[in-house]
Structure formats: structure tokens, C-alpha cells
Amino acid sequence: REVIEMSKPLVTLPARLLGGRWSLGYLSNIGLKEDTKRALIASTPEEYVDLAVQLGTDDTLQEAVEADLRECSSNLFHREEAVAAWQEMFLEISPYQRCQEGSENEEV
């Protein structure tokens, strides 16, 4: 995630399991242009190498990808719906009951 925050290109080859899919998730959900996603997300090991070489040798492509990342990277970090979803999940699994609105004087 730090490389996205710095607006630097990151080529990823998503794995089958969750641990190998974080970069795909980040890149897919921050609002990047389709061209940028195509330049960063590989579907085969061979394509991974090709994309990395293209980004490393094509200054125009690298600048365009960096500009798109710069424009969209804040979408990864400022997501109120993500905070709300985490909050709701923790409240659902919490062994404590949620306080009712307007019941400040009651013990929990």
C-alpha cells in the first residue's frame, strides 16, 4: 500500500489465495483508469515480466501511470464506508451490548 501512497507503479500478479491478492484489491478499488490497471495487473508470469519491462523502459507510460496513481491514491486511505463497515463488524462480534441512543446515564 505504501507504493500506492507514493504514486509509484506496482506490477502485480494476483495469486489464488487472499494473501496474494491485496495489490489487486487496492488497484481495483481506488478508481484508476482502465489503461492504468492494464499496465499494472498481470494474469500470467510472462505478462508480469512484460508489464514490468514496459514500465521500466517507457517513460511516457510510467508518467501516465504515476499521474493516475497520484490522482486516485487518496481513495485508498479516506474511505468512510470502510471505517463504518469495520465498526459494524466489531459491534456485531462484540460480547457487549450496544448502548441505546439517549441512554448516557445507564451502565453498560
Steps between C-alpha positions, in 0.01 A plus 500: 500500500792737565607490135151614400515779758825615338334481152755253368410223255456152642458203269308218663424140411206404722521159663210265563484557878419823684856573615611533141216726390541815713661708224227395257238610752666836556549571130147388412326718757664841490355620171791455261448531125466169317826567310683538830355178638600317180855634543523377860300176535641188335319172447802279423863493612606590144268801495634605841852521356376679186309762702796562730734545203254736329470715812875504545578600142207717388525840670169619355316196637668533839409869524136430404471219756660714772263789422196270526630349825561849639144600413338186646722392790309700761197279425683216672546690824193720540212255481226567752303194384797279593513649850125453539522137383779421748308671779184304424692171484666563838167594657343183364769271642542690825386315813366831635165650419486824310379806694164630390477856372423743781598265782817675617420446868445125476779254575621273227 
